[in-house]
Amino acid sequence: MDHSFINKLTALIITSLIVVIGLVLLKTAELPEVTYPTSEGQGVTVYDHLH
């Protein structure tokens, strides 16, 4: 086995894991429509605040 191939495969697996975990965290944060007051006074959802 070539070491560079193993390194690329490991990096790909780690990157995909990070992406999946990030998507799951986004989904769980998106499910409860949590609103909290901002300095302007109107409620802003957590999802809107992230973008």
mmCIF entry with sequence, helices, sheets and N, C-alpha, C, O atoms, coordinates in Angstrom:
data_MODEL
# 
_entry.id   MODEL 
# 
_entity.id                         1 
_entity.type                       polymer 
_entity.pdbx_number_of_molecules   1 
# 
_entity_poly.entity_id                      1 
_entity_poly.type                           'polypeptide(L)' 
_entity_poly.nstd_linkage                   no 
_entity_poly.nstd_monomer                   no 
_entity_poly.pdbx_seq_one_letter_code       MDHSFINKLTALIITSLIVVIGLVLLKTAELPEVTYPTSEGQGVTVYDHLH 
_entity_poly.pdbx_seq_one_letter_code_can   MDHSFINKLTALIITSLIVVIGLVLLKTAELPEVTYPTSEGQGVTVYDHLH 
_entity_poly.pdbx_strand_id                 A 
# 
loop_
_entity_poly_seq.entity_id 
_entity_poly_seq.num 
_entity_poly_seq.mon_id 
_entity_poly_seq.hetero 
1 1  MET n 
1 2  ASP n 
1 3  HIS n 
1 4  SER n 
1 5  PHE n 
1 6  ILE n 
1 7  ASN n 
1 8  LYS n 
1 9  LEU n 
1 10 THR n 
1 11 ALA n 
1 12 LEU n 
1 13 ILE n 
1 14 ILE n 
1 15 THR n 
1 16 SER n 
1 17 LEU n 
1 18 ILE n 
1 19 VAL n 
1 20 VAL n 
1 21 ILE n 
1 22 GLY n 
1 23 LEU n 
1 24 VAL n 
1 25 LEU n 
1 26 LEU n 
1 27 LYS n 
1 28 THR n 
1 29 ALA n 
1 30 GLU n 
1 31 LEU n 
1 32 PRO n 
1 33 GLU n 
1 34 VAL n 
1 35 THR n 
1 36 TYR n 
1 37 PRO n 
1 38 THR n 
1 39 SER n 
1 40 GLU n 
1 41 GLY n 
1 42 GLN n 
1 43 GLY n 
1 44 VAL n 
1 45 THR n 
1 46 VAL n 
1 47 TYR n 
1 48 ASP n 
1 49 HIS n 
1 50 LEU n 
1 51 HIS n 
# 
_struct_asym.id          A 
_struct_asym.entity_id   1 
# 
loop_
_struct_conf.conf_type_id 
_struct_conf.id 
_struct_conf.pdbx_PDB_helix_id 
_struct_conf.beg_label_comp_id 
_struct_conf.beg_label_asym_id 
_struct_conf.beg_label_seq_id 
_struct_conf.pdbx_beg_PDB_ins_code 
_struct_conf.end_label_comp_id 
_struct_conf.end_label_asym_id 
_struct_conf.end_label_seq_id 
_struct_conf.pdbx_end_PDB_ins_code 
_struct_conf.beg_auth_comp_id 
_struct_conf.beg_auth_asym_id 
_struct_conf.beg_auth_seq_id 
_struct_conf.end_auth_comp_id 
_struct_conf.end_auth_asym_id 
_struct_conf.end_auth_seq_id 
_struct_conf.pdbx_PDB_helix_class 
_struct_conf.details 
_struct_conf.pdbx_PDB_helix_length 
HELX_P HELX_P1 AA1 HIS A 3  ? GLU A 30 ? HIS A 3  GLU A 30 1 ? 28 
HELX_P HELX_P2 AA2 VAL A 46 ? LEU A 50 ? VAL A 46 LEU A 50 1 ? 5  
# 
_struct_conf_type.id          HELX_P 
_struct_conf_type.criteria    ? 
_struct_conf_type.reference   ? 
# 
_struct_sheet.id               AA1 
_struct_sheet.type             ? 
_struct_sheet.number_strands   2 
_struct_sheet.details          ? 
# 
_struct_sheet_order.sheet_id     AA1 
_struct_sheet_order.range_id_1   1 
_struct_sheet_order.range_id_2   2 
_struct_sheet_order.offset       ? 
_struct_sheet_order.sense        anti-parallel 
# 
loop_
_struct_sheet_range.sheet_id 
_struct_sheet_range.id 
_struct_sheet_range.beg_label_comp_id 
_struct_sheet_range.beg_label_asym_id 
_struct_sheet_range.beg_label_seq_id 
_struct_sheet_range.pdbx_beg_PDB_ins_code 
_struct_sheet_range.end_label_comp_id 
_struct_sheet_range.end_label_asym_id 
_struct_sheet_range.end_label_seq_id 
_struct_sheet_range.pdbx_end_PDB_ins_code 
_struct_sheet_range.beg_auth_comp_id 
_struct_sheet_range.beg_auth_asym_id 
_struct_sheet_range.beg_auth_seq_id 
_struct_sheet_range.end_auth_comp_id 
_struct_sheet_range.end_auth_asym_id 
_struct_sheet_range.end_auth_seq_id 
AA1 1 THR A 35 ? PRO A 37 ? THR A 35 PRO A 37 
AA1 2 GLY A 43 ? THR A 45 ? GLY A 43 THR A 45 
# 
loop_
_atom_site.group_PDB 
_atom_site.id 
_atom_site.type_symbol 
_atom_site.label_atom_id 
_atom_site.label_alt_id 
_atom_site.label_comp_id 
_atom_site.label_asym_id 
_atom_site.label_entity_id 
_atom_site.label_seq_id 
_atom_site.pdbx_PDB_ins_code 
_atom_site.Cartn_x 
_atom_site.Cartn_y 
_atom_site.Cartn_z 
_atom_site.occupancy 
_atom_site.B_iso_or_equiv 
_atom_site.pdbx_formal_charge 
_atom_site.auth_seq_id 
_atom_site.auth_comp_id 
_atom_site.auth_asym_id 
_atom_site.auth_atom_id 
_atom_site.pdbx_PDB_model_num 
ATOM 1   N N  . MET A 1 1  ? 0.835   -1.205 0.000  1.00 0.00 ? 1  MET A N  1 
ATOM 2   C CA . MET A 1 1  ? 0.000   0.000  0.000  1.00 0.00 ? 1  MET A CA 1 
ATOM 3   C C  . MET A 1 1  ? 0.871   1.258  0.000  1.00 0.00 ? 1  MET A C  1 
ATOM 4   O O  . MET A 1 1  ? 1.889   1.339  0.689  1.00 0.00 ? 1  MET A O  1 
ATOM 5   N N  . ASP A 1 2  ? 0.439   2.220  -0.787 1.00 0.00 ? 2  ASP A N  1 
ATOM 6   C CA . ASP A 1 2  ? 1.161   3.478  -0.867 1.00 0.00 ? 2  ASP A CA 1 
ATOM 7   C C  . ASP A 1 2  ? 0.758   4.369  0.309  1.00 0.00 ? 2  ASP A C  1 
ATOM 8   O O  . ASP A 1 2  ? -0.423  4.495  0.633  1.00 0.00 ? 2  ASP A O  1 
ATOM 9   N N  . HIS A 1 3  ? 1.756   4.980  0.940  1.00 0.00 ? 3  HIS A N  1 
ATOM 10  C CA . HIS A 1 3  ? 1.458   5.800  2.125  1.00 0.00 ? 3  HIS A CA 1 
ATOM 11  C C  . HIS A 1 3  ? 0.647   7.044  1.773  1.00 0.00 ? 3  HIS A C  1 
ATOM 12  O O  . HIS A 1 3  ? -0.217  7.453  2.548  1.00 0.00 ? 3  HIS A O  1 
ATOM 13  N N  . SER A 1 4  ? 0.914   7.651  0.614  1.00 0.00 ? 4  SER A N  1 
ATOM 14  C CA . SER A 1 4  ? 0.175   8.854  0.234  1.00 0.00 ? 4  SER A CA 1 
ATOM 15  C C  . SER A 1 4  ? -1.293  8.519  0.006  1.00 0.00 ? 4  SER A C  1 
ATOM 16  O O  . SER A 1 4  ? -2.171  9.327  0.311  1.00 0.00 ? 4  SER A O  1 
ATOM 17  N N  . PHE A 1 5  ? -1.566  7.323  -0.532 1.00 0.00 ? 5  PHE A N  1 
ATOM 18  C CA . PHE A 1 5  ? -2.960  6.916  -0.744 1.00 0.00 ? 5  PHE A CA 1 
ATOM 19  C C  . PHE A 1 5  ? -3.672  6.754  0.583  1.00 0.00 ? 5  PHE A C  1 
ATOM 20  O O  . PHE A 1 5  ? -4.823  7.165  0.730  1.00 0.00 ? 5  PHE A O  1 
ATOM 21  N N  . ILE A 1 6  ? -2.987  6.150  1.558  1.00 0.00 ? 6  ILE A N  1 
ATOM 22  C CA . ILE A 1 6  ? -3.584  5.961  2.890  1.00 0.00 ? 6  ILE A CA 1 
ATOM 23  C C  . ILE A 1 6  ? -3.835  7.317  3.545  1.00 0.00 ? 6  ILE A C  1 
ATOM 24  O O  . ILE A 1 6  ? -4.873  7.524  4.174  1.00 0.00 ? 6  ILE A O  1 
ATOM 25  N N  . ASN A 1 7  ? -2.891  8.231  3.396  1.00 0.00 ? 7  ASN A N  1 
ATOM 26  C CA . ASN A 1 7  ? -3.065  9.561  3.983  1.00 0.00 ? 7  ASN A CA 1 
ATOM 27  C C  . ASN A 1 7  ? -4.242  10.295 3.355  1.00 0.00 ? 7  ASN A C  1 
ATOM 28  O O  . ASN A 1 7  ? -5.012  10.944 4.064  1.00 0.00 ? 7  ASN A O  1 
ATOM 29  N N  . LYS A 1 8  ? -4.394  10.202 2.029  1.00 0.00 ? 8  LYS A N  1 
ATOM 30  C CA . LYS A 1 8  ? -5.512  10.856 1.357  1.00 0.00 ? 8  LYS A CA 1 
ATOM 31  C C  . LYS A 1 8  ? -6.836  10.239 1.799  1.00 0.00 ? 8  LYS A C  1 
ATOM 32  O O  . LYS A 1 8  ? -7.820  10.947 2.016  1.00 0.00 ? 8  LYS A O  1 
ATOM 33  N N  . LEU A 1 9  ? -6.852  8.909  1.931  1.00 0.00 ? 9  LEU A N  1 
ATOM 34  C CA . LEU A 1 9  ? -8.073  8.222  2.352  1.00 0.00 ? 9  LEU A CA 1 
ATOM 35  C C  . LEU A 1 9  ? -8.451  8.635  3.767  1.00 0.00 ? 9  LEU A C  1 
ATOM 36  O O  . LEU A 1 9  ? -9.622  8.888  4.050  1.00 0.00 ? 9  LEU A O  1 
ATOM 37  N N  . THR A 1 10 ? -7.467  8.704  4.655  1.00 0.00 ? 10 THR A N  1 
ATOM 38  C CA . THR A 1 10 ? -7.739  9.118  6.027  1.00 0.00 ? 10 THR A CA 1 
ATOM 39  C C  . THR A 1 10 ? -8.253  10.554 6.083  1.00 0.00 ? 10 THR A C  1 
ATOM 40  O O  . THR A 1 10 ? -9.189  10.848 6.826  1.00 0.00 ? 10 THR A O  1 
ATOM 41  N N  . ALA A 1 11 ? -7.653  11.438 5.313  1.00 0.00 ? 11 ALA A N  1 
ATOM 42  C CA . ALA A 1 11 ? -8.088  12.832 5.287  1.00 0.00 ? 11 ALA A CA 1 
ATOM 43  C C  . ALA A 1 11 ? -9.511  12.935 4.754  1.00 0.00 ? 11 ALA A C  1 
ATOM 44  O O  . ALA A 1 11 ? -10.304 13.740 5.244  1.00 0.00 ? 11 ALA A O  1 
ATOM 45  N N  . LEU A 1 12 ? -9.837  12.116 3.744  1.00 0.00 ? 12 LEU A N  1 
ATOM 46  C CA . LEU A 1 12 ? -11.179 12.140 3.176  1.00 0.00 ? 12 LEU A CA 1 
ATOM 47  C C  . LEU A 1 12 ? -12.201 11.663 4.198  1.00 0.00 ? 12 LEU A C  1 
ATOM 48  O O  . LEU A 1 12 ? -13.273 12.254 4.331  1.00 0.00 ? 12 LEU A O  1 
ATOM 49  N N  . ILE A 1 13 ? -11.872 10.597 4.919  1.00 0.00 ? 13 ILE A N  1 
ATOM 50  C CA . ILE A 1 13 ? -12.796 10.076 5.933  1.00 0.00 ? 13 ILE A CA 1 
ATOM 51  C C  . ILE A 1 13 ? -13.006 11.100 7.039  1.00 0.00 ? 13 ILE A C  1 
ATOM 52  O O  . ILE A 1 13 ? -14.138 11.322 7.468  1.00 0.00 ? 13 ILE A O  1 
ATOM 53  N N  . ILE A 1 14 ? -11.935 11.724 7.501  1.00 0.00 ? 14 ILE A N  1 
ATOM 54  C CA . ILE A 1 14 ? -12.047 12.719 8.575  1.00 0.00 ? 14 ILE A CA 1 
ATOM 55  C C  . ILE A 1 14 ? -12.873 13.920 8.109  1.00 0.00 ? 14 ILE A C  1 
ATOM 56  O O  . ILE A 1 14 ? -13.703 14.435 8.858  1.00 0.00 ? 14 ILE A O  1 
ATOM 57  N N  . THR A 1 15 ? -12.640 14.363 6.869  1.00 0.00 ? 15 THR A N  1 
ATOM 58  C CA . THR A 1 15 ? -13.383 15.509 6.345  1.00 0.00 ? 15 THR A CA 1 
ATOM 59  C C  . THR A 1 15 ? -14.863 15.202 6.233  1.00 0.00 ? 15 THR A C  1 
ATOM 60  O O  . THR A 1 15 ? -15.705 16.023 6.596  1.00 0.00 ? 15 THR A O  1 
ATOM 61  N N  . SER A 1 16 ? -15.184 13.996 5.720  1.00 0.00 ? 16 SER A N  1 
ATOM 62  C CA . SER A 1 16 ? -16.591 13.634 5.585  1.00 0.00 ? 16 SER A CA 1 
ATOM 63  C C  . SER A 1 16 ? -17.250 13.497 6.947  1.00 0.00 ? 16 SER A C  1 
ATOM 64  O O  . SER A 1 16 ? -18.420 13.847 7.100  1.00 0.00 ? 16 SER A O  1 
ATOM 65  N N  . LEU A 1 17 ? -16.526 12.995 7.937  1.00 0.00 ? 17 LEU A N  1 
ATOM 66  C CA . LEU A 1 17 ? -17.072 12.900 9.290  1.00 0.00 ? 17 LEU A CA 1 
ATOM 67  C C  . LEU A 1 17 ? -17.385 14.281 9.840  1.00 0.00 ? 17 LEU A C  1 
ATOM 68  O O  . LEU A 1 17 ? -18.437 14.488 10.445 1.00 0.00 ? 17 LEU A O  1 
ATOM 69  N N  . ILE A 1 18 ? -16.475 15.229 9.633  1.00 0.00 ? 18 ILE A N  1 
ATOM 70  C CA . ILE A 1 18 ? -16.701 16.594 10.122 1.00 0.00 ? 18 ILE A CA 1 
ATOM 71  C C  . ILE A 1 18 ? -17.921 17.209 9.445  1.00 0.00 ? 18 ILE A C  1 
ATOM 72  O O  . ILE A 1 18 ? -18.720 17.885 10.092 1.00 0.00 ? 18 ILE A O  1 
ATOM 73  N N  . VAL A 1 19 ? -18.063 16.974 8.135  1.00 0.00 ? 19 VAL A N  1 
ATOM 74  C CA . VAL A 1 19 ? -19.206 17.524 7.405  1.00 0.00 ? 19 VAL A CA 1 
ATOM 75  C C  . VAL A 1 19 ? -20.508 16.919 7.919  1.00 0.00 ? 19 VAL A C  1 
ATOM 76  O O  . VAL A 1 19 ? -21.488 17.635 8.128  1.00 0.00 ? 19 VAL A O  1 
ATOM 77  N N  . VAL A 1 20 ? -20.522 15.594 8.125  1.00 0.00 ? 20 VAL A N  1 
ATOM 78  C CA . VAL A 1 20 ? -21.739 14.932 8.606  1.00 0.00 ? 20 VAL A CA 1 
ATOM 79  C C  . VAL A 1 20 ? -22.106 15.440 9.998  1.00 0.00 ? 20 VAL A C  1 
ATOM 80  O O  . VAL A 1 20 ? -23.273 15.724 10.269 1.00 0.00 ? 20 VAL A O  1 
ATOM 81  N N  . ILE A 1 21 ? -21.111 15.553 10.882 1.00 0.00 ? 21 ILE A N  1 
ATOM 82  C CA . ILE A 1 21 ? -21.381 16.041 12.238 1.00 0.00 ? 21 ILE A CA 1 
ATOM 83  C C  . ILE A 1 21 ? -21.906 17.476 12.193 1.00 0.00 ? 21 ILE A C  1 
ATOM 84  O O  . ILE A 1 21 ? -22.824 17.827 12.935 1.00 0.00 ? 21 ILE A O  1 
ATOM 85  N N  . GLY A 1 22 ? -21.328 18.300 11.327 1.00 0.00 ? 22 GLY A N  1 
ATOM 86  C CA . GLY A 1 22 ? -21.796 19.671 11.194 1.00 0.00 ? 22 GLY A CA 1 
ATOM 87  C C  . GLY A 1 22 ? -23.227 19.745 10.703 1.00 0.00 ? 22 GLY A C  1 
ATOM 88  O O  . GLY A 1 22 ? -24.012 20.559 11.189 1.00 0.00 ? 22 GLY A O  1 
ATOM 89  N N  . LEU A 1 23 ? -23.579 18.888 9.726  1.00 0.00 ? 23 LEU A N  1 
ATOM 90  C CA . LEU A 1 23 ? -24.950 18.873 9.218  1.00 0.00 ? 23 LEU A CA 1 
ATOM 91  C C  . LEU A 1 23 ? -25.929 18.414 10.293 1.00 0.00 ? 23 LEU A C  1 
ATOM 92  O O  . LEU A 1 23 ? -27.019 18.970 10.423 1.00 0.00 ? 23 LEU A O  1 
ATOM 93  N N  . VAL A 1 24 ? -25.539 17.401 11.061 1.00 0.00 ? 24 VAL A N  1 
ATOM 94  C CA . VAL A 1 24 ? -26.408 16.907 12.140 1.00 0.00 ? 24 VAL A CA 1 
ATOM 95  C C  . VAL A 1 24 ? -26.622 17.996 13.185 1.00 0.00 ? 24 VAL A C  1 
ATOM 96  O O  . VAL A 1 24 ? -27.736 18.183 13.675 1.00 0.00 ? 24 VAL A O  1 
ATOM 97  N N  . LEU A 1 25 ? -25.554 18.715 13.526 1.00 0.00 ? 25 LEU A N  1 
ATOM 98  C CA . LEU A 1 25 ? -25.685 19.810 14.499 1.00 0.00 ? 25 LEU A CA 1 
ATOM 99  C C  . LEU A 1 25 ? -26.595 20.905 13.958 1.00 0.00 ? 25 LEU A C  1 
ATOM 100 O O  . LEU A 1 25 ? -27.389 21.477 14.705 1.00 0.00 ? 25 LEU A O  1 
ATOM 101 N N  . LEU A 1 26 ? -26.484 21.201 12.660 1.00 0.00 ? 26 LEU A N  1 
ATOM 102 C CA . LEU A 1 26 ? -27.356 22.209 12.054 1.00 0.00 ? 26 LEU A CA 1 
ATOM 103 C C  . LEU A 1 26 ? -28.809 21.763 12.121 1.00 0.00 ? 26 LEU A C  1 
ATOM 104 O O  . LEU A 1 26 ? -29.693 22.557 12.444 1.00 0.00 ? 26 LEU A O  1 
ATOM 105 N N  . LYS A 1 27 ? -29.056 20.490 11.817 1.00 0.00 ? 27 LYS A N  1 
ATOM 106 C CA . LYS A 1 27 ? -30.430 19.990 11.824 1.00 0.00 ? 27 LYS A CA 1 
ATOM 107 C C  . LYS A 1 27 ? -31.015 20.038 13.240 1.00 0.00 ? 27 LYS A C  1 
ATOM 108 O O  . LYS A 1 27 ? -32.160 20.454 13.422 1.00 0.00 ? 27 LYS A O  1 
ATOM 109 N N  . THR A 1 28 ? -30.246 19.622 14.230 1.00 0.00 ? 28 THR A N  1 
ATOM 110 C CA . THR A 1 28 ? -30.760 19.615 15.598 1.00 0.00 ? 28 THR A CA 1 
ATOM 111 C C  . THR A 1 28 ? -30.979 21.041 16.089 1.00 0.00 ? 28 THR A C  1 
ATOM 112 O O  . THR A 1 28 ? -31.908 21.291 16.858 1.00 0.00 ? 28 THR A O  1 
ATOM 113 N N  . ALA A 1 29 ? -30.134 21.985 15.656 1.00 0.00 ? 29 ALA A N  1 
ATOM 114 C CA . ALA A 1 29 ? -30.318 23.380 16.059 1.00 0.00 ? 29 ALA A CA 1 
ATOM 115 C C  . ALA A 1 29 ? -31.507 23.994 15.330 1.00 0.00 ? 29 ALA A C  1 
ATOM 116 O O  . ALA A 1 29 ? -32.114 24.953 15.807 1.00 0.00 ? 29 ALA A O  1 
ATOM 117 N N  . GLU A 1 30 ? -31.835 23.426 14.161 1.00 0.00 ? 30 GLU A N  1 
ATOM 118 C CA . GLU A 1 30 ? -32.903 23.990 13.346 1.00 0.00 ? 30 GLU A CA 1 
ATOM 119 C C  . GLU A 1 30 ? -34.267 23.497 13.804 1.00 0.00 ? 30 GLU A C  1 
ATOM 120 O O  . GLU A 1 30 ? -35.264 24.202 13.642 1.00 0.00 ? 30 GLU A O  1 
ATOM 121 N N  . LEU A 1 31 ? -34.327 22.292 14.376 1.00 0.00 ? 31 LEU A N  1 
ATOM 122 C CA . LEU A 1 31 ? -35.626 21.693 14.712 1.00 0.00 ? 31 LEU A CA 1 
ATOM 123 C C  . LEU A 1 31 ? -36.428 22.524 15.696 1.00 0.00 ? 31 LEU A C  1 
ATOM 124 O O  . LEU A 1 31 ? -37.559 22.895 15.381 1.00 0.00 ? 31 LEU A O  1 
ATOM 125 N N  . PRO A 1 32 ? -35.894 22.838 16.886 1.00 0.00 ? 32 PRO A N  1 
ATOM 126 C CA . PRO A 1 32 ? -36.685 23.729 17.751 1.00 0.00 ? 32 PRO A CA 1 
ATOM 127 C C  . PRO A 1 32 ? -36.526 25.165 17.268 1.00 0.00 ? 32 PRO A C  1 
ATOM 128 O O  . PRO A 1 32 ? -35.414 25.694 17.234 1.00 0.00 ? 32 PRO A O  1 
ATOM 129 N N  . GLU A 1 33 ? -37.621 25.787 16.900 1.00 0.00 ? 33 GLU A N  1 
ATOM 130 C CA . GLU A 1 33 ? -37.534 27.165 16.408 1.00 0.00 ? 33 GLU A CA 1 
ATOM 131 C C  . GLU A 1 33 ? -37.321 28.097 17.599 1.00 0.00 ? 33 GLU A C  1 
ATOM 132 O O  . GLU A 1 33 ? -38.263 28.705 18.107 1.00 0.00 ? 33 GLU A O  1 
ATOM 133 N N  . VAL A 1 34 ? -36.098 28.194 18.021 1.00 0.00 ? 34 VAL A N  1 
ATOM 134 C CA . VAL A 1 34 ? -35.763 28.998 19.187 1.00 0.00 ? 34 VAL A CA 1 
ATOM 135 C C  . VAL A 1 34 ? -35.623 30.456 18.753 1.00 0.00 ? 34 VAL A C  1 
ATOM 136 O O  . VAL A 1 34 ? -34.828 30.790 17.875 1.00 0.00 ? 34 VAL A O  1 
ATOM 137 N N  . THR A 1 35 ? -36.412 31.303 19.389 1.00 0.00 ? 35 THR A N  1 
ATOM 138 C CA . THR A 1 35 ? -36.290 32.732 19.108 1.00 0.00 ? 35 THR A CA 1 
ATOM 139 C C  . THR A 1 35 ? -35.804 33.441 20.371 1.00 0.00 ? 35 THR A C  1 
ATOM 140 O O  . THR A 1 35 ? -36.218 33.115 21.483 1.00 0.00 ? 35 THR A O  1 
ATOM 141 N N  . TYR A 1 36 ? -34.936 34.395 20.178 1.00 0.00 ? 36 TYR A N  1 
ATOM 142 C CA . TYR A 1 36 ? -34.473 35.182 21.314 1.00 0.00 ? 36 TYR A CA 1 
ATOM 143 C C  . TYR A 1 36 ? -34.327 36.630 20.861 1.00 0.00 ? 36 TYR A C  1 
ATOM 144 O O  . TYR A 1 36 ? -33.994 36.893 19.706 1.00 0.00 ? 36 TYR A O  1 
ATOM 145 N N  . PRO A 1 37 ? -34.574 37.560 21.762 1.00 0.00 ? 37 PRO A N  1 
ATOM 146 C CA . PRO A 1 37 ? -34.539 38.973 21.369 1.00 0.00 ? 37 PRO A CA 1 
ATOM 147 C C  . PRO A 1 37 ? -33.126 39.440 21.060 1.00 0.00 ? 37 PRO A C  1 
ATOM 148 O O  . PRO A 1 37 ? -32.173 39.085 21.753 1.00 0.00 ? 37 PRO A O  1 
ATOM 149 N N  . THR A 1 38 ? -33.008 40.235 20.019 1.00 0.00 ? 38 THR A N  1 
ATOM 150 C CA . THR A 1 38 ? -31.718 40.826 19.674 1.00 0.00 ? 38 THR A CA 1 
ATOM 151 C C  . THR A 1 38 ? -31.675 42.260 20.194 1.00 0.00 ? 38 THR A C  1 
ATOM 152 O O  . THR A 1 38 ? -32.610 42.726 20.846 1.00 0.00 ? 38 THR A O  1 
ATOM 153 N N  . SER A 1 39 ? -30.588 42.942 19.898 1.00 0.00 ? 39 SER A N  1 
ATOM 154 C CA . SER A 1 39 ? -30.463 44.326 20.365 1.00 0.00 ? 39 SER A CA 1 
ATOM 155 C C  . SER A 1 39 ? -31.491 45.224 19.688 1.00 0.00 ? 39 SER A C  1 
ATOM 156 O O  . SER A 1 39 ? -31.866 46.259 20.240 1.00 0.00 ? 39 SER A O  1 
ATOM 157 N N  . GLU A 1 40 ? -31.955 44.836 18.481 1.00 0.00 ? 40 GLU A N  1 
ATOM 158 C CA . GLU A 1 40 ? -32.970 45.640 17.803 1.00 0.00 ? 40 GLU A CA 1 
ATOM 159 C C  . GLU A 1 40 ? -34.355 45.429 18.420 1.00 0.00 ? 40 GLU A C  1 
ATOM 160 O O  . GLU A 1 40 ? -35.234 46.283 18.304 1.00 0.00 ? 40 GLU A O  1 
ATOM 161 N N  . GLY A 1 41 ? -34.539 44.262 19.088 1.00 0.00 ? 41 GLY A N  1 
ATOM 162 C CA . GLY A 1 41 ? -35.809 44.036 19.754 1.00 0.00 ? 41 GLY A CA 1 
ATOM 163 C C  . GLY A 1 41 ? -36.633 42.910 19.157 1.00 0.00 ? 41 GLY A C  1 
ATOM 164 O O  . GLY A 1 41 ? -37.401 42.276 19.881 1.00 0.00 ? 41 GLY A O  1 
ATOM 165 N N  . GLN A 1 42 ? -36.503 42.636 17.858 1.00 0.00 ? 42 GLN A N  1 
ATOM 166 C CA . GLN A 1 42 ? -37.308 41.567 17.272 1.00 0.00 ? 42 GLN A CA 1 
ATOM 167 C C  . GLN A 1 42 ? -36.647 40.217 17.501 1.00 0.00 ? 42 GLN A C  1 
ATOM 168 O O  . GLN A 1 42 ? -35.427 40.128 17.639 1.00 0.00 ? 42 GLN A O  1 
ATOM 169 N N  . GLY A 1 43 ? -37.467 39.160 17.541 1.00 0.00 ? 43 GLY A N  1 
ATOM 170 C CA . GLY A 1 43 ? -36.936 37.823 17.745 1.00 0.00 ? 43 GLY A CA 1 
ATOM 171 C C  . GLY A 1 43 ? -36.257 37.300 16.490 1.00 0.00 ? 43 GLY A C  1 
ATOM 172 O O  . GLY A 1 43 ? -36.759 37.468 15.379 1.00 0.00 ? 43 GLY A O  1 
ATOM 173 N N  . VAL A 1 44 ? -35.135 36.678 16.679 1.00 0.00 ? 44 VAL A N  1 
ATOM 174 C CA . VAL A 1 44 ? -34.399 36.102 15.552 1.00 0.00 ? 44 VAL A CA 1 
ATOM 175 C C  . VAL A 1 44 ? -34.191 34.624 15.846 1.00 0.00 ? 44 VAL A C  1 
ATOM 176 O O  . VAL A 1 44 ? -33.801 34.251 16.953 1.00 0.00 ? 44 VAL A O  1 
ATOM 177 N N  . THR A 1 45 ? -34.455 33.788 14.848 1.00 0.00 ? 45 THR A N  1 
ATOM 178 C CA . THR A 1 45 ? -34.259 32.355 15.054 1.00 0.00 ? 45 THR A CA 1 
ATOM 179 C C  . THR A 1 45 ? -32.775 32.039 15.074 1.00 0.00 ? 45 THR A C  1 
ATOM 180 O O  . THR A 1 45 ? -31.962 32.777 14.517 1.00 0.00 ? 45 THR A O  1 
ATOM 181 N N  . VAL A 1 46 ? -32.429 30.930 15.724 1.00 0.00 ? 46 VAL A N  1 
ATOM 182 C CA . VAL A 1 46 ? -31.027 30.524 15.801 1.00 0.00 ? 46 VAL A CA 1 
ATOM 183 C C  . VAL A 1 46 ? -30.492 30.252 14.403 1.00 0.00 ? 46 VAL A C  1 
ATOM 184 O O  . VAL A 1 46 ? -29.343 30.573 14.102 1.00 0.00 ? 46 VAL A O  1 
ATOM 185 N N  . TYR A 1 47 ? -31.331 29.653 13.537 1.00 0.00 ? 47 TYR A N  1 
ATOM 186 C CA . TYR A 1 47 ? -30.895 29.338 12.182 1.00 0.00 ? 47 TYR A CA 1 
ATOM 187 C C  . TYR A 1 47 ? -30.550 30.607 11.401 1.00 0.00 ? 47 TYR A C  1 
ATOM 188 O O  . TYR A 1 47 ? -29.557 30.644 10.675 1.00 0.00 ? 47 TYR A O  1 
ATOM 189 N N  . ASP A 1 48 ? -31.373 31.642 11.554 1.00 0.00 ? 48 ASP A N  1 
ATOM 190 C CA . ASP A 1 48 ? -31.079 32.902 10.871 1.00 0.00 ? 48 ASP A CA 1 
ATOM 191 C C  . ASP A 1 48 ? -29.807 33.538 11.430 1.00 0.00 ? 48 ASP A C  1 
ATOM 192 O O  . ASP A 1 48 ? -29.053 34.180 10.699 1.00 0.00 ? 48 ASP A O  1 
ATOM 193 N N  . HIS A 1 49 ? -29.578 33.356 12.717 1.00 0.00 ? 49 HIS A N  1 
ATOM 194 C CA . HIS A 1 49 ? -28.412 33.953 13.351 1.00 0.00 ? 49 HIS A CA 1 
ATOM 195 C C  . HIS A 1 49 ? -27.121 33.302 12.852 1.00 0.00 ? 49 HIS A C  1 
ATOM 196 O O  . HIS A 1 49 ? -26.081 33.957 12.783 1.00 0.00 ? 49 HIS A O  1 
ATOM 197 N N  . LEU A 1 50 ? -27.186 32.009 12.502 1.00 0.00 ? 50 LEU A N  1 
ATOM 198 C CA . LEU A 1 50 ? -25.992 31.303 12.048 1.00 0.00 ? 50 LEU A CA 1 
ATOM 199 C C  . LEU A 1 50 ? -25.551 31.770 10.666 1.00 0.00 ? 50 LEU A C  1 
ATOM 200 O O  . LEU A 1 50 ? -24.368 31.670 10.340 1.00 0.00 ? 50 LEU A O  1 
ATOM 201 N N  . HIS A 1 51 ? -26.465 32.277 9.848  1.00 0.00 ? 51 HIS A N  1 
ATOM 202 C CA . HIS A 1 51 ? -26.122 32.678 8.484  1.00 0.00 ? 51 HIS A CA 1 
ATOM 203 C C  . HIS A 1 51 ? -25.911 34.173 8.365  1.00 0.00 ? 51 HIS A C  1 
ATOM 204 O O  . HIS A 1 51 ? -25.615 34.670 7.278  1.00 0.00 ? 51 HIS A O  1 
# 
